[in-house]
Amino acid sequence: MTGGIRGSILLVDDEEKLLKRLGRALREEGHEVVDAISGRDAQRHLSQRQFDLLVVDNLMPGMTGIELIRDIAQTLSEAERPQVLLMTAHATVESAIEAMKLGALDYLQKPFEVEALLALVRHALEHQRLRSERQYLISERNEDFNHYGIVGRSRGMQQVIQRAELVAETKSTVLITGETGTGKEMVARAIHDRSAQREMPLIKVNCAAIPETLLESELFGHVRGAFTGATATKRGKFALADRGTIFLDEIGTMSTALQAKLLRVLQEREFEPLGAERTQRVDVRVIAATNRDLKKMVQEGSFQEDLFYRLNVIPIELPPLRNRRDDIPSLVQHFVDKHSQRTGRAIDRVDDSVVAALQKYDWPGNVRELENTIERAVVLATGRVLSAESVSLLGVTSSSTQGLPTLRLHQNIEWVEKETIRRALDQSGGIKKDAAELMGISQRALSYYLAKYRID
């Protein structure tokens, strides 16, 4: 197996020996290959799922390759269409031109060397990857403000969106509060993307994920020799965010000593990197977020009062999902569309009973937990309708599943749970707290699953 892009390929030819030979070569390259012996057979596969690439012979009984390509062009949207390579033993200028007009990327004249096919496949998959990225960027650009991942028409969310729109036009400091998984980072990104600083970077810092001994250096940088192991000068996140926006997530976990230094940055717009003698000035917009009660922490003496008021210039509070259940249907559809596109699974609709059941659940992990649930359901779906058999709630107890009689565990759910945990740990660099947040469950629940599946 060689390195490179892997893809899903629908291989269509009525010559069984050639089909097996080409399929074997493509699988050895690491591709997922589905065989079809006719155009009609290929249509059936295309109606059930999406493919990255279609490799099709032209002259076949019943339906030619050109006719199949024409059918794809007429029935599938651009986002659903695979790249197309046409194989033919009777290549003519006319057939090649027709195939290209219908959307084929290239063609191969039989007989051909397998290496020639593999080279074209690599090119086609790279082309498909770039097309998918382009479509995603265009969709992101065309979405209006309240769809930067912020989905919801409930009164609470409309108030959040309205306030975010207003503050985006200023450089005021913003404090976003809300439970884990409610979408605080999404609001921060939406504010930045609508601000005058949108062409400059949005620098994100998860204060809880960085050890206290390293956080100061991470924020303000250091000079060479400032401490043991500082073998080179490093710019901090505030310097990198100059003229842009810095997003300080989990601000409530910061030590009181570091809080004092952050307060100075907010007041004076200047700081000193560790070990430096010269002050560095910055022009940066600060957005902070927390799931903690900072007012209570101020009363307890664990959070500086002056810093709280400096951060809390524009407060935005995100409601938990259980308080905006009317938004769940639109969120479900949003996540189905998102993960269908990412996974190549074609989902036409969600069963009404599933949506109704999801609205009854309290969602302790909020929107993040809902998204993870829908992503698993899309992966597990065996057809084009998202049914109860594909939906499961990771980490729920018997008491929390009341009102969810239609949601049953899929026979492969253990595999999905283990894979979800592994991916979350990979994305979080092995930090359990961050992995739990990514999954929308508590650290205690994560510890249970780590022990259950013996995941180190």
C-alpha positions, 0 to 999 in steps of 0.5 A: 500500500502506498501513501496518498488520498484514500477514497470510495470508488464505484467500479463498473464494467461488464467484464468480470475478470477485468472488474476483479483485477482492477478492484484488487489493484485499487483495494491494494492502494487502500481504497474502498471499492464497490463493484457493479456489473452494469449501469443499472447495478451502478444506479442502485448503488448510487441511490443508496450512498455517495462515492468519491469516484465513479470508474465506468466502462462505456460499452455495456449491455443495457446502459452505456457508461455515457448514459450513466454519466448523463443520468448522474448529471441530471439526478444528483446535485453537485455536492452528491456527484462523484468524480468520473473516469470513463473506460472505453475500448472504442475511444473517439473524440466525440465520446470523450468530448461528450463525457467531459461535457457531462462532467467526466474528469478524464478517460482511459482507452482500453487496453491500459496499464493498471498504473495508468488507472491508479495515477488517474484515480489519485488525481481524481480523488485529489480533485474531489477533495478540493471540490469538497473543500471549495463547496464547504467554504462557499457554504460557510461564506454564504451562510448568514450570521446565525448559521456560524454553527449557531442554529435556533429560532427560540427566543433565547437564541435570538437574543444571543444572536441579536446581542452578538450582532451588535457587539461584533461592530465594536471592539468591546470585551465580551464574556460568554457564559453557559454550560459545557457544550452550549456553543460558546466558541461558535458565538466567539467565532461569529462575533469575530467573523462579523467584526472589523478585525475579521481579516486578522486571526482569531487565536483560541486558548483553552486555559483549562487544557494548558498546565498552569506552569506553561499557561503564562508562557503560552499567553505572553511568550518568553525569551530564550533562557527565561526558564529551564527548557526555553531554548528559543524565543517564543511569541505568545498568543497575545502577540499572535492575536495583535490587531485581531481577536483572542478567545480565552476559553475556560477563563475561570480556571486561571490562577489568581497570579495570572489573573493579575497579569491578564488584568494589566493587558486589558487595562494597559494593552501591554505585557512583558514576555517571560524573561523579557525586560521590554514591554510589548504593546498589543491591539487585541479584542478579548472574548472570554468564556466560562461554564463557571459562576464567576460572580460566586468565585469573586465572592469566594476570593478565587477570581479577581473582582476587577478582572471580572468587571473588565471581562464582563463589559458585554455579557452573553449567556447561552441557554442550555439545550433543555431550555430550548427544546423547540430548536432541537428539530432544526439542530438535528437537520443541521447536523444530519446535513453536516455529517452526511456531507462529511461521511458521504452517507445520503440521508433523506430524512429523520424519522418523526418518532426519533425527533420527538424522542430527542426533544424529550431528553434533557441533554446534559452535554447540550448541543455538543452531545446532540451533535455527537449523537447525530454523527453516530447515527449517520455513521450507523444508518443502514438506509436513507432514513435515520431511524431509531435503530441507528440512534443511541445516547452515549452515557445515559442512565435508565432514569434519563432515558425515560420518554425515549422508548423508540431509541434502541442500542444498535448492535454495533454501538460498542464499536461506535462508543469505543471509536468515539472515545478514541477520536476524542482522546486523539483530538484532545491530546489525551487530556481527559477533561477536553475529551469529555467536553468534546463528547458532551459527557462528564469526566466521571462518565468518560472514566467509566467508559475507559474502564469498561473498554480498557482504553489506556 
